[in-house]
């Protein structure tokens, strides 16, 4: 049994498709940090804006990972994508506000 394990809820926010690679780097760096610092992190990624189109083909590096990926239905033009760890939420901003009210720490990819 691990002692002194820290728990944290983190919300990564991304809206621009051209920042996807930066998101992947930040996730990798944060995962490594958590492993080194004995932190158990629940990570949710909220996608709004044109980044949601990266998930339309279901050919995306985040599909099937341990990350909880929430796509904004408004940004999807009313469409829904629900597959493995990817789900559609009514509004990205609503998801962000609710999660922050639950104590999630927000990190915006910009």
VENPEKA-V379093 format. One record per pair of residues at least 24 apart in sequence whose ideal C-beta (glycine too) atoms are under 10 Angstrom apart, sorted by the first residue. I is the first residue (numbers start at 1). GAP is how many residues later the second one is. D is the distance in whole Angstrom. If there is no record, write none. Layout:
((I:GAP:D) (I:GAP:D))
This chain:
((2:36:7) (2:38:9) (3:35:9) (4:34:6) (5:32:10) (5:33:6) (5:34:7) (5:35:6) (6:28:9) (6:31:7) (6:32:6) (6:33:5) (6:34:7) (6:35:9) (7:32:7) (7:33:5) (7:34:8) (7:35:8) (8:26:8) (8:31:6) (8:32:8) (8:33:5) (8:34:8) (8:35:9) (8:95:9) (8:96:9) (8:97:7) (9:32:7) (9:33:5) (9:34:8) (9:35:8) (9:90:7) (9:91:10) (9:93:7) (9:94:6) (9:95:4) (9:96:7) (10:24:9) (10:29:10) (10:31:5) (10:32:7) (10:33:5) (10:34:7) (10:35:9) (10:57:10) (10:89:10) (10:94:7) (10:95:5) (10:96:8) (10:97:6) (11:31:10) (11:32:8) (11:33:5) (11:34:8) (11:35:6) (11:57:10) (11:59:9) (11:84:8) (11:85:7) (11:88:5) (11:89:7) (11:91:10) (11:93:4) (11:94:7) (11:95:5) (11:96:7) (11:97:9) (12:31:7) (12:32:7) (12:33:5) (12:34:7) (12:35:9) (12:55:8) (12:57:9) (12:92:10) (12:93:10) (12:94:8) (12:95:5) (12:96:8) (12:97:6) (13:31:9) (13:32:8) (13:33:5) (13:34:8) (13:35:8) (13:36:10) (13:38:10) (13:79:8) (13:80:10) (13:82:9) (13:83:6) (13:86:10) (13:93:6) (13:94:7) (13:95:5) (13:96:7) (13:97:9) (14:31:7) (14:32:8) (14:33:6) (14:34:8) (14:35:8) (14:37:5) (14:38:10) (14:40:10) (14:78:10) (14:93:10) (14:94:8) (14:95:4) (14:96:9) (15:31:9) (15:32:7) (15:33:5) (15:34:3) (15:35:7) (15:36:6) (15:37:9) (15:57:9) (15:60:8) (15:77:8) (15:93:8) (15:94:8) (15:95:8) (16:31:10) (16:32:10) (16:33:6) (16:34:6) (16:35:6) (16:93:8) (16:94:8) (17:30:9) (17:32:8) (17:33:5) (17:34:5) (17:35:9) (17:36:6) (17:37:6) (18:32:9) (18:33:9) (19:30:10) (19:32:7) (19:89:10) (19:90:5) (19:91:7) (20:27:9) (20:31:6) (20:34:6) (20:40:9) (20:41:9) (20:42:9) (20:89:9) (21:40:10) (22:87:6) (22:88:9) (23:24:9) (23:28:8) (23:38:10) (23:39:8) (23:84:10) (23:86:5) (24:37:6) (24:38:8) (24:85:10) (25:84:10) (26:81:7) (26:83:6) (27:34:9) (27:35:8) (27:38:9) (27:40:7) (27:80:10) (27:82:10) (30:77:8) (31:35:9) (31:36:10) (41:25:10) (41:64:9) (42:24:9) (42:25:9) (42:26:7) (42:62:8) (43:24:5) (43:25:7) (43:26:9) (43:61:10) (43:64:10) (44:24:4) (44:25:8) (44:26:6) (44:51:8) (44:52:9) (44:55:6) (44:60:7) (44:62:10) (45:24:5) (45:25:7) (45:26:9) (45:40:9) (45:41:9) (45:62:10) (45:64:9) (46:24:5) (46:25:8) (46:26:7) (46:43:8) (46:46:5) (46:47:9) (46:48:10) (46:49:5) (46:50:6) (46:53:8) (46:58:10) (46:60:9) (46:62:10) (47:24:5) (47:25:7) (47:28:7) (47:29:9) (47:39:9) (47:41:10) (47:42:10) (47:45:7) (47:48:10) (47:62:10) (48:24:4) (48:25:10) (48:26:7) (48:27:5) (48:28:9) (48:41:9) (48:43:8) (48:44:3) (48:45:7) (48:47:9) (48:48:9) (49:25:10) (49:26:6) (49:43:8) (50:25:7) (51:24:8) (51:41:10) (51:58:9) (52:24:5) (52:25:9) (52:27:9) (52:29:8) (52:36:9) (52:40:9) (53:24:10) (55:26:5) (55:28:8) (55:31:6) (55:33:9) (56:25:7) (57:24:10) (58:25:6) (58:26:9) (58:28:8) (60:26:8) (62:24:7) (68:31:10) (70:25:5) (70:26:9) (70:29:9) (71:24:10) (72:24:10))
